[in-house]
Amino acid sequence: MRRAALAATTLALLTASIEAADAAKKKVKVPNRYDGAWSIEVVTLDGPCDRAYRYGVQIRRGEASYAGGDFNINGRVSPSGAVRAVIARGNDSADVVGRLGRQGTGNGTWTTTGVISCSGRWNAERRG
């Protein structure tokens, strides 16, 4: 009887350990130092796109989002500050690359991938 109880306890502990290891293997999104509200200025340097815009972008756990509804952002900020994103509105989209810095600023470039060919730069400032 004692052996059965010991075996059951050992099996339960082993099962719990395996489940904990499986949970640890799954990617858990953690906050990064760039999380928060950012003001992004987008400037066209080449092409017929509008000259400049300013948007409020929220970064949460390294993922960028925009609440304005005019376009969609599918973007990430790595823990080192590297930015990679695609901004889309309808059939038009722009590839965005750059870097955010620890001082609460950042910059980079963008290039459209739709019918209209434009490119430019962007600047960012942390707002919160």
C-alpha positions in Angstrom: 0.0 0.0 0.0 2.9 2.3 0.8 4.5 1.6 -2.5 1.3 2.4 -4.3 1.0 5.7 -2.5 4.6 6.6 -3.2 4.3 5.6 -6.9 1.1 7.8 -7.2 2.9 10.7 -5.6 5.9 10.3 -7.8 3.8 10.1 -10.9 1.9 13.3 -9.9 5.1 15.2 -9.3 6.6 14.0 -12.6 3.4 15.0 -14.5 3.4 18.5 -12.8 7.1 18.9 -13.7 6.4 18.0 -17.4 3.5 20.4 -17.6 5.6 23.2 -16.1 8.4 22.5 -18.6 5.9 22.6 -21.5 4.4 25.9 -20.2 7.9 27.4 -20.0 8.6 26.4 -23.6 5.6 28.3 -24.9 6.5 31.9 -25.8 5.2 34.3 -23.2 5.0 37.9 -24.3 6.7 40.1 -21.8 6.7 43.9 -21.6 9.7 45.6 -23.1 11.3 49.0 -22.4 9.7 50.6 -25.4 6.1 49.9 -24.3 3.9 53.0 -24.1 2.5 55.8 -26.2 4.6 57.2 -29.0 4.0 60.1 -31.4 5.2 59.2 -34.9 5.9 61.8 -37.6 5.9 60.4 -41.1 7.5 62.5 -43.9 7.5 61.8 -47.6 10.8 62.4 -49.3 10.1 60.8 -52.7 6.8 60.2 -54.6 3.3 61.7 -54.8 2.2 60.7 -51.3 1.0 63.4 -48.8 3.9 65.4 -47.4 3.6 64.6 -43.7 1.4 63.0 -41.0 1.6 62.6 -37.3 0.1 59.5 -35.6 -0.2 58.3 -32.0 1.0 54.7 -31.8 0.8 52.4 -28.8 3.4 49.8 -28.2 2.3 47.0 -25.8 4.6 44.0 -25.2 6.6 44.9 -28.2 3.6 45.0 -30.6 2.6 48.3 -32.3 -1.1 49.3 -32.7 -3.0 52.4 -33.9 -6.4 53.2 -32.6 -7.3 55.7 -35.4 -8.8 53.1 -37.7 -7.6 54.7 -40.9 -5.0 51.9 -41.4 -3.6 48.8 -39.8 -0.2 48.3 -38.3 1.4 44.9 -38.1 4.7 45.7 -36.3 7.1 44.8 -33.7 9.7 46.5 -31.6 12.5 44.1 -30.4 14.0 44.4 -26.9 17.0 46.2 -28.5 14.7 48.8 -30.1 14.7 47.5 -33.7 11.5 48.3 -35.5 9.9 46.3 -38.3 6.4 46.9 -39.5 4.0 46.9 -42.3 1.4 49.6 -42.4 -1.6 48.9 -44.7 -4.7 50.8 -45.9 -6.8 48.9 -48.5 -4.5 47.5 -51.1 -1.7 49.9 -50.3 1.0 49.2 -47.8 4.4 50.5 -46.6 7.4 48.6 -45.2 8.8 50.3 -42.1 12.2 49.8 -40.6 14.2 51.7 -37.9 15.1 51.9 -34.3 13.8 53.3 -31.1 16.3 54.6 -28.6 16.5 54.5 -24.8 16.2 58.3 -24.7 12.6 58.2 -25.9 13.2 59.0 -29.5 13.6 57.0 -32.7 13.7 57.1 -36.4 13.8 55.1 -39.6 12.6 54.8 -43.2 9.5 53.6 -45.0 8.8 52.5 -48.6 5.4 51.8 -50.2 4.7 48.5 -51.9 1.5 49.4 -53.7 0.7 51.0 -57.0 1.9 54.4 -55.9 5.7 54.5 -55.2 6.7 56.6 -52.3 9.4 56.6 -49.7 10.4 58.7 -46.7 11.5 58.8 -43.1 9.8 58.7 -39.7 10.7 60.1 -36.4 9.3 59.1 -33.0 9.0 60.6 -29.5 7.8 58.8 -26.4 4.6 60.3 -25.0 4.0 58.0 -22.1 
